[in-house]
Amino acid sequence: MTASPTVNTVEKMLITYLTLQHKGEPETVFIGNYVIPSGTAECITTKIKDVLSGRGVAVARVVGLGSDGANVMVGRKAGVAQKMRLNDCPYLVNIHCGAHRTALAARDASKAVREISAYVTTINNIYTYYKNSPIRTHRLNELQNEMQEHDLLSLKQPSATRWLSLERAVKGIRANWVALVLELQEEEADKDCLVAKGIRKRLQTLMFPALTHLLTDVLAVVNRMNLTFQKEDVNISSIQPVVNMTLASLEDLMNGPGEAETTFNEALQDGKFCGITLTQADAQTFSRVRTDNIAEVTKSIKKRFPSEHVGIIADLDTVINASRYPGADSALKSYGLEALERVCDHYGSQRDAAAPLVQKERMLRDFLPVKRVLAGSGNPSFRESCRLLITSLGEMFPDYKTLAEVALVIPVSSVAAERGFSLQNNIKTAMRSRLSEAKTQRLMTIASAAISLDAFDYAQASTQFKSMRPRRKV
């Protein structure tokens, strides 16, 4: 997994994490944070190969590359993945981070509907209006404290680079809508502020609170998907089920209002919401925008997660994941044969000078025994199936052991690298911008280990420190 942020607009850094398996358990470890002269695919590819070779990792054994989906990483002709696949890693599977794709789908949908785009602009205007004035912010907080109808939430700004920022911003608006309208009315009356008047008029239209509650429901569904892909134990078996679950939830919202929207509809009486009269009460327009928004989110997710692009990942899941096997032995015999053929073609074929990872004939012969053994073990989950194939059944079914090792380390997302990006920014701040590459790496390694103070072995650390070189006793 890699990410290549720019630090202080001066240098490009390549953050690299490596996912490996040990005794059937996957583990993602921090490899390093390296200065690179440029962000070109050639430069990144060369650095990745140098780093792996320096760590004793055979580049030919790299079977998956997870990235943020930037063209320099995933470009079909000259991207990093393609260069590595053609020259060194013939069996490499290129993964566009699931969390990134979810965030991009939500962003695409908000841009596609004019009213939603205008809504996001209004949220930004509200945030800026209060951020630039401590006096206004103080008055707003006082109103919030007096009302105490909701848990206090601060206003947030939607950000194109933060995955869950729009949902947090919408929640802040929903919790503070009444206080915002009242504070803006005071600002308008006391100071004749045209900016406050303009924002207040937009807030008091039926469309604004209606969209606030609609987006609360829609973004909760989308961000649940995003959070799933951010989990450390997520694997390739999760992709399609999570996508299907999200699409089904969106279809439910298309057929009827969600929890937040239902609350709004029940509170809306005679053109008033929470005692405040709404203007431009055009229910038909909102109904159209509602349909358009949910349809665009659905379309964007299908576009970002096309079933045909899951390809070899879905086939590996079909072959190895015993929890998907049918119960009847007659159905078990024919299950997964087409997927197995594609897996054999991918990993069992000669690729230039690289030897096949598996023997196709033996895999085809062993498939039914493998299915019966795993089914007899209680149809374990994907991860447990891989562990069994690697540990207990590895000598009996060597090709399926190899497949399990491959499937375990293919990254579903580049979340670890993105967290490394945040970790780097916390360490190499503007006040510490002169930190060397080596020192930054050491500090990031210590922070990544995340060993608690209670669990840290101070005696061992002290002994090792003393043995590094002769030291004067104190």
C-alpha positions in Angstrom: 0.0 0.0 0.0 1.3 3.4 -0.9 0.5 7.1 -0.7 2.6 9.9 -2.1 1.7 13.2 -0.3 3.5 16.5 -0.7 5.1 17.8 2.5 5.3 21.6 3.1 5.1 22.0 -0.7 8.9 21.3 -0.8 9.4 17.6 -1.2 7.4 14.5 -2.3 7.2 11.6 0.2 6.3 8.0 -0.5 4.6 6.3 2.4 4.8 2.5 2.1 3.1 -0.3 4.1 3.5 -4.0 3.5 0.8 -6.6 4.1 2.2 -10.1 4.8 0.9 -13.3 6.3 2.4 -15.3 9.1 0.9 -18.7 10.0 -2.3 -17.8 8.3 -2.7 -14.4 9.9 -2.4 -11.2 7.8 -0.4 -8.3 9.2 0.2 -4.8 7.8 3.4 -3.2 8.8 5.0 0.2 8.2 8.0 -0.1 5.8 9.1 3.5 5.5 8.5 7.1 4.4 10.9 8.1 1.6 11.8 11.2 -0.2 11.4 10.9 -3.9 12.6 13.4 -6.5 9.3 13.4 -8.4 5.8 11.9 -8.4 6.1 10.2 -11.7 5.2 6.5 -12.1 8.8 5.7 -13.1 10.2 7.3 -10.0 7.6 5.7 -7.6 8.1 2.2 -9.2 11.9 2.4 -8.9 11.6 3.5 -5.3 9.2 0.7 -4.4 11.4 -1.9 -5.9 14.5 -0.5 -4.2 12.8 -0.5 -0.8 11.4 -4.0 -1.1 14.8 -5.4 -2.3 16.5 -3.6 0.5 14.2 -5.4 3.0 14.9 -8.8 1.4 11.4 -9.0 -0.2 11.4 -10.7 -3.6 9.6 -8.2 -5.9 8.3 -11.1 -8.0 6.3 -12.3 -4.9 4.3 -9.1 -4.7 0.7 -10.1 -5.6 -1.3 -6.9 -4.7 -0.9 -3.2 -4.8 -3.4 -0.9 -3.0 -3.4 2.8 -3.7 -5.7 5.9 -3.7 -6.6 5.4 -7.3 -4.5 8.3 -8.7 -3.8 8.0 -12.4 -0.1 7.7 -11.7 -0.8 4.6 -9.6 -3.5 2.8 -11.6 -3.1 4.1 -15.1 -3.6 1.2 -17.6 -0.7 2.1 -19.9 2.0 3.7 -17.7 0.8 3.6 -14.1 2.9 2.2 -11.3 0.8 -1.0 -11.1 1.2 -1.6 -14.8 4.9 -1.0 -14.8 5.4 -3.5 -11.9 3.1 -6.0 -13.5 5.0 -5.9 -16.9 8.5 -5.9 -15.5 8.6 -7.6 -12.1 5.3 -8.8 -10.7 3.3 -10.7 -13.4 0.6 -11.8 -10.9 0.1 -8.5 -9.3 -3.6 -7.4 -8.7 -4.1 -3.7 -8.7 -6.6 -2.4 -6.0 -8.2 1.0 -5.9 -8.9 1.7 -2.2 -12.5 0.9 -1.3 -12.7 3.8 1.1 -11.5 6.2 -1.6 -13.9 4.9 -4.1 -16.8 5.3 -1.7 -15.8 8.9 -0.9 -15.5 9.7 -4.7 -18.9 8.2 -5.3 -20.5 10.5 -2.7 -18.6 13.5 -4.1 -19.7 12.7 -7.7 -23.3 12.4 -6.6 -23.3 15.7 -4.8 -21.9 17.5 -7.9 -24.4 15.8 -10.2 -27.5 17.3 -8.6 -27.6 21.2 -8.7 -29.6 21.6 -5.5 -27.3 19.4 -3.5 -24.2 21.3 -4.8 -25.9 24.5 -3.8 -26.7 23.0 -0.4 -23.0 22.2 0.2 -22.0 25.7 -0.8 -24.5 27.1 1.8 -22.9 24.9 4.5 -19.5 26.2 3.6 -20.8 29.8 3.8 -22.4 29.2 7.2 -19.1 27.6 8.5 -17.0 30.6 7.2 -19.5 33.1 8.6 -19.1 31.9 12.1 -15.5 30.8 11.9 -14.4 34.4 11.1 -16.3 35.9 14.1 -15.8 34.8 17.7 -18.7 37.1 18.7 -21.2 35.4 16.4 -19.9 32.0 17.5 -20.4 32.9 21.1 -24.0 34.1 20.5 -24.7 30.9 18.7 -23.3 28.8 21.5 -25.4 30.7 24.0 -28.6 30.0 22.0 -27.6 26.3 21.8 -27.1 26.1 25.6 -30.5 27.8 26.2 -32.4 25.5 23.9 -30.6 22.2 24.8 -32.8 20.2 22.4 -30.0 18.2 21.0 -26.5 17.2 22.0 -24.2 20.1 21.3 -22.4 19.7 17.9 -20.1 22.2 16.5 -20.3 23.4 12.9 -18.1 21.5 10.5 -16.8 22.3 7.0 -17.2 19.8 4.2 -13.8 18.9 2.8 -12.9 17.2 -0.5 -10.0 15.4 1.1 -11.7 14.1 4.3 -13.9 11.0 3.7 -16.6 11.6 6.3 -16.6 15.4 6.5 -19.9 16.0 4.6 -21.9 13.8 7.0 -20.4 15.5 10.0 -21.2 18.9 8.5 -24.8 17.9 7.8 -25.2 16.6 11.4 -23.9 19.9 12.7 -26.4 21.8 10.6 -29.3 19.5 11.7 -28.5 19.9 15.4 -28.0 23.7 15.1 -30.6 24.6 12.5 -33.1 26.4 14.9 -30.3 28.2 16.8 -28.7 29.3 13.4 -32.0 30.8 12.2 -32.6 32.6 15.4 -29.0 34.0 15.6 -29.1 35.1 12.0 -32.4 36.9 12.6 -30.8 38.8 15.6 -27.8 39.6 13.4 -30.0 40.8 10.7 -32.2 42.9 13.0 -29.4 44.4 15.1 -26.8 45.1 12.4 -28.9 45.0 9.2 -26.3 42.4 7.9 -27.0 41.5 4.3 -24.9 38.3 4.6 -26.9 37.1 7.6 -30.1 37.9 5.8 -29.0 35.9 2.7 -28.0 32.9 4.7 -31.1 33.0 6.9 -33.4 33.1 3.9 -31.7 30.0 2.4 -32.0 28.2 5.8 -35.7 29.0 6.0 -36.7 27.5 2.7 -38.4 24.1 2.9 -35.7 22.7 0.7 -32.9 23.3 3.2 -34.1 21.4 6.3 -35.6 18.8 4.1 -32.3 18.1 2.4 -30.5 18.2 5.7 -32.6 15.3 7.0 -32.5 13.5 3.6 -28.7 13.7 3.5 -28.5 12.5 7.1 -30.1 9.2 6.0 -28.3 8.9 2.7 -24.8 9.8 4.0 -25.2 7.4 6.9 -25.6 4.5 4.5 -22.7 5.6 2.3 -20.4 6.3 5.3 -21.2 2.9 6.9 -19.8 1.4 3.7 -16.7 3.7 4.0 -16.1 2.8 7.6 -16.3 -0.9 6.7 -13.5 -0.5 4.2 -11.4 1.3 6.9 -11.4 -1.6 9.3 -8.1 -3.4 9.8 -9.7 -6.9 9.4 -11.5 -6.2 6.1 -10.6 -8.6 3.3 -11.5 -9.4 -0.3 -14.6 -11.3 0.8 -16.1 -8.1 2.1 -16.2 -6.1 -1.1 -19.2 -7.4 -3.0 -21.4 -8.0 0.1 -20.8 -4.5 1.4 -21.6 -3.0 -2.0 -24.7 -5.0 -2.3 -25.8 -4.1 1.3 -25.3 -0.4 0.5 -27.2 -0.6 -2.8 -30.1 -2.4 -1.0 -30.2 0.3 1.7 -30.3 3.0 -0.9 -33.2 1.2 -2.7 -35.1 1.2 0.6 -34.6 5.0 0.9 -35.8 5.4 -2.7 -39.0 3.5 -1.8 -39.6 5.4 1.5 -38.2 8.0 3.9 -35.5 7.1 6.3 -35.4 7.7 10.0 -34.3 11.4 9.9 -36.6 12.3 7.0 -39.5 10.7 8.8 -38.7 12.8 11.9 -38.8 15.9 9.7 -42.1 15.0 8.0 -43.7 14.4 11.4 -42.4 17.7 12.8 -43.5 19.7 9.8 -46.9 21.2 10.6 -48.8 23.9 8.6 -45.6 25.0 6.9 -43.7 25.3 10.2 -40.7 23.3 11.4 -39.7 23.6 15.1 -42.0 26.7 15.3 -40.2 28.5 12.4 -42.2 29.3 9.3 -40.6 27.9 6.1 -40.8 29.6 2.7 -40.9 28.3 -0.8 -42.7 25.2 0.4 -42.5 23.4 -2.9 -42.9 19.7 -2.0 -42.8 18.6 -5.6 -39.4 20.1 -6.2 -38.0 18.4 -3.1 -39.5 15.1 -4.2 -37.7 15.4 -7.5 -34.4 16.4 -5.9 -34.8 13.5 -3.4 -35.2 11.0 -6.2 -32.3 12.5 -8.2 -29.9 12.4 -5.3 -30.6 8.8 -4.3 -30.4 7.8 -7.9 -27.1 9.6 -8.4 -25.6 8.0 -5.3 -26.7 4.6 -6.5 -25.3 5.2 -10.0 -22.0 6.5 -8.6 -21.5 3.5 -6.4 -22.2 1.1 -9.2 -19.8 3.1 -11.4 -17.0 3.0 -8.8 -17.6 -0.7 -7.9 -18.5 -2.4 -11.2 -19.0 -6.1 -10.7 -16.9 -7.0 -13.8 -13.9 -5.2 -12.3 -13.8 -7.2 -9.1 -12.6 -10.0 -11.4 -10.0 -12.3 -9.9 -10.7 -11.1 -6.4 -14.3 -12.3 -6.5 -13.1 -15.6 -8.0 -10.6 -16.1 -5.2 -13.4 -15.5 -2.7 -15.6 -18.0 -4.5 -13.0 -20.7 -4.5 -11.6 -20.3 -1.0 -14.4 -18.9 1.1 -16.1 -22.0 2.6 -18.9 -19.9 4.1 -20.3 -19.4 0.6 -20.3 -23.1 -0.2 -23.7 -24.8 -0.8 -24.9 -27.3 1.8 -25.9 -30.2 -0.5 -23.1 -32.4 -1.8 -24.6 -32.5 -5.3 -24.5 -28.7 -5.5 -21.0 -28.6 -3.9 -19.6 -30.7 -6.8 -20.5 -28.1 -9.4 -20.0 -25.0 -7.2 -17.2 -22.5 -8.3 -15.9 -24.4 -11.3 -16.0 -21.4 -13.6 -14.3 -19.2 -11.0 -11.7 -21.9 -10.5 -10.9 -22.0 -14.2 -10.3 -18.2 -14.2 -8.1 -18.5 -11.1 -6.1 -21.3 -12.7 -5.7 -19.2 -15.9 -4.4 -16.2 -13.9 -2.1 -17.9 -11.4 -1.3 -21.2 -13.2 -0.1 -19.8 -16.5 3.5 -19.0 -17.5 4.1 -15.2 -17.4 7.3 -14.3 -19.3 10.2 -15.7 -17.1 8.0 -16.1 -14.0 7.0 -19.6 -13.1 3.3 -20.3 -12.4 2.3 -20.0 -8.8 0.1 -23.1 -8.9 -0.3 -26.3 -11.0 -3.5 -26.0 -12.9 -4.2 -29.8 -13.3 -3.6 -30.5 -9.7 -5.8 -27.6 -8.6 -8.7 -28.9 -10.8 -8.2 -32.4 -9.3 -8.1 -31.2 -5.7 -11.0 -28.7 -5.8 -13.8 -31.1 -4.7 -11.7 -32.6 -1.9 -10.8 -29.1 -0.7 -14.5 -28.1 -0.7 -15.5 -31.2 1.2 -12.8 -30.8 3.8 -13.7 -27.1 4.4 -17.4 -27.8 4.4 -16.8 -30.6 6.9 -14.9 -28.1 9.1 -18.1 -26.1 9.5 -18.0 -23.9 6.5 -15.6 -21.4 8.1 -15.3 -17.7 7.1 -12.9 -16.5 4.4 -10.2 -15.7 6.9 -10.5 -18.9 8.8 -10.6 -20.9 5.5 -7.3 -19.3 4.5 -5.8 -20.1 7.9 -6.8 -23.7 7.7 -5.5 -24.1 4.1 -2.1 -22.5 5.1 -1.6 -24.3 8.4 -3.5 -27.6 8.7 -4.1 -28.4 5.0 -1.1 -26.9 3.4 0.8 -30.2 2.8 -2.3 -31.9 1.5 -3.3 -29.1 -0.9 -0.2 -27.0 -1.7 -1.8 -25.1 -4.5 -4.7 -24.0 -2.4 -2.2 -23.0 0.4 -0.6 -20.7 -2.2 -3.9 -19.2 -3.2 -4.8 -18.7 0.5 -1.5 -16.9 1.0 -2.2 -14.7 -2.0 -5.8 -13.9 -1.0 -4.9 -12.9 2.5 -2.4 -10.2 1.5 -4.2 -8.6 -1.4 -5.1 -5.1 0.1 -8.8 -4.1 -0.1 -7.9 -0.5 0.8 -4.9 1.9 1.3 -6.3 3.1 4.6 -3.0 2.1 6.4 -1.0 4.4 4.1 -3.5 7.2 4.6 -3.2 6.9 8.3 0.5 7.0 7.8 0.0 10.2 5.9 -1.7 11.7 9.0 0.9 10.3 11.3 3.6 11.9 9.2 1.9 15.3 9.4 1.6 15.0 13.1 5.4 14.3 13.4 6.8 16.5 10.6 5.0 19.7 11.3 5.8 23.2 10.0 7.8 23.8 13.1 9.8 20.5 12.6 10.1 20.6 8.8 13.9 20.0 8.9 13.5 16.5 10.3 15.6 14.2 8.2 14.2 11.2 6.3 15.8 8.7 8.6 14.6 10.4 11.8 11.1 10.8 10.5 11.0 7.1 9.7 12.2 6.1 13.1 9.6 8.3 14.8 6.9 6.9 12.5 8.0 3.4 13.2 7.8 4.0 17.0 4.3 5.6 16.7 3.1 2.8 14.3 4.1 0.1 16.8 1.6 1.7 19.3 2.9 -0.4 22.3 1.2 0.7 25.5 3.4 2.0 28.3 2.2 -0.9 30.5 3.2 -3.5 27.9 6.6 -2.0 27.0 9.6 -4.0 28.2 11.8 -1.3 29.7 14.4 -3.8 31.0 14.9 -5.3 27.5 15.1 -1.8 25.9 17.7 -0.7 28.5 19.8 -3.8 27.9 19.7 -3.4 24.2 20.6 0.2 24.4 23.6 -0.5 26.6 24.8 -3.3 24.3 24.8 -1.1 21.2 28.2 0.5 22.1 30.4 0.9 25.2 28.8 3.5 27.6 30.1 5.3 30.6 28.4 4.0 33.8 26.6 6.7 35.8 
